Amino acid sequence: MIERTIFREEHHIFRETVRRFVDREIVPFHAQWEKDVPDQYGGMGLDYLFDVVVFEELWRSGASGPGFLIHTDLVATYLLSFGTEAQKRHWLPKMVSGEAIGSLGMTEPHAGSDLKAIRTRAVRDGDDFVINGQKVFISNGQLCDFVVLATKTDGSAGAKGVTLFIVESSRPGFQRGRNLEKIGMKAPVVETVLDWTVEYTSDRSVFGQKLANFQNTQFKLADLKTKATVARVFTDKCISLFMEGKLDPVDAAMAKMFTSELHCEAVDECLQLFGGWGYMCEYPIARAYVDARIVKIAGGSIEIMKTIIARHMFAQGGFALTKSG
């Protein structure tokens, strides 16, 4: 098997710490939390791979509920990149300590993946901004202390207070950032689901023999394992490029499209091998199936990823696609 080479010894040590924390502090309470949900700034100065370790371990355990990645990968990054010094000093230490939760308000009833189509506007009124518009699917919105809000503005700097504006939704790096947050979690899910299925089919008997002995089972799992390995190599390469500041938006779009589709395919095929038991919430595969479908939508839909890729292909050939084409 292809050995992962992007992590150093300190990352492996950190992974064990994170795994123990997740197993002790998150997994036993995760189901109840999800039932309860409806009713130089303090950081450690570590590289991005430590963040990768955290979300890999969260998804390995099936703990998809906490919006940690929104809080750390997106909100904190936007605040650090676009916030004023006063905003960064006020909010980032609290985000690190857990005193404040950051939220992301981008999607609107009529504008999802295409953020250029948003209609929410922030108009300057003296030292303040007056905001008018609508937002839906606000990540971490039910728990947040402040919101990074995407609006159309008059080009002025961000407002004072708890609301920050992403003045230009098409800023360089935005596409890379929102995609990478979604790319990294897919491969661990596929690998974990495959492990569950290998264990289950090795134990489950059908028509007098183990389910694992059927050629269909072997072929399905071999196919998914091969795709998962390809996804892992591609994901690790994208992570390395991102850390070097070299990740191309088109490569990010391809990675997100491929890993999102594989994520959904894997949980669907593996659940099928579990049979009726796989549809029971007592089995983690059922929960993984429920969690999977959103990955083709959140952070940019599959269709938007394909549009980004296709436009780049035709642009390289000297042909600019029209909006209708």
C-alpha positions, 0 to 999 in steps of 0.5 A: 500500500502507498505510505502517507508521507506528508506527516512527521513524527510530531503529527503522529504523536498529536494524532494519538492525543486527538484520538484519545480526546475524541474518544473520551470527550466527544464520542460518548456524548455526540448523539445527545449533543445532536438532539440538544442542538435544535432547542500572535492571538492565542494559537499554538503556532502549528502547521496546517497538518495538525488541523488535518489530524483533528478533522480526520480523527473526528470523521474517523469516529463518526463525530460529524456534529460539532462545527469545529471545521467551520469555526477553525478552518473557515471563520478563523481564517477569514478573520485572520485574513480580512479582519481589522487588527482590533477584531483579530485581537478581540475574537481570535483568542476567544475562539482559541479558548472556546469562549466565542464561537464563529459562524459563517453566513454566506448562502441565501435563498436564491444564491448558494454555491455562486456567491457572486449572486448574493443580494445582501448589502451593507451600506455605510451609515456614518461609522456603521453599516446597515445590512439588508438581505437574507441568509439561510443555512448559517453554519454554527448559527444556532451557537455563534457569538459572531458571524463572518457575513458575505455581503455586497458593499460599497468597497469600504472596509469591514464594519465595527462590532461582531459582524465582519464582511467578506467584501469580495466573495471572489477574492483569490484563495476563497475557492481553495479555502472553502474546498480544502475544508471539505476535501480533507474529511472525505478520505478518512470517512471512506477508509473508516466505512470500508473498515467497518464493512470488512469487519461486518462481512467477515462475521456475517453469514448468508446462505451458509457462508461468510458474506466476505466469501462472495465474489460480489462483496470482494469486487465491491470492496476492492473497487472502493479500496482502489478509489479510496487510495487514489483519493487519499494520494490526491488529497494529501497532494492538495494539502501539501500544495495548500501549505505551500500556497500553490493549490490551484482552484481547479485542482481543488475543485477536482479534488472536491468533486472526486472525493465528494462523489466517492464519499457518497458512493462508498457509504451507499455501497457499504450500507448495501452490504450491511443489508437491513441492519445497515439502515438501523441507526444503531449501526454507524454505517447508517449515520454515515449514510445520513451525513454523506449526502450534504457533501455534494452540496456544502462548500460548493455543489458538484455542479459548480465544481464541474463548471469551474473545471470545464471553464478552465479546460475551454479557457486553455483552448482559447474558448471562453464559455458563456453563462448559458453554455 
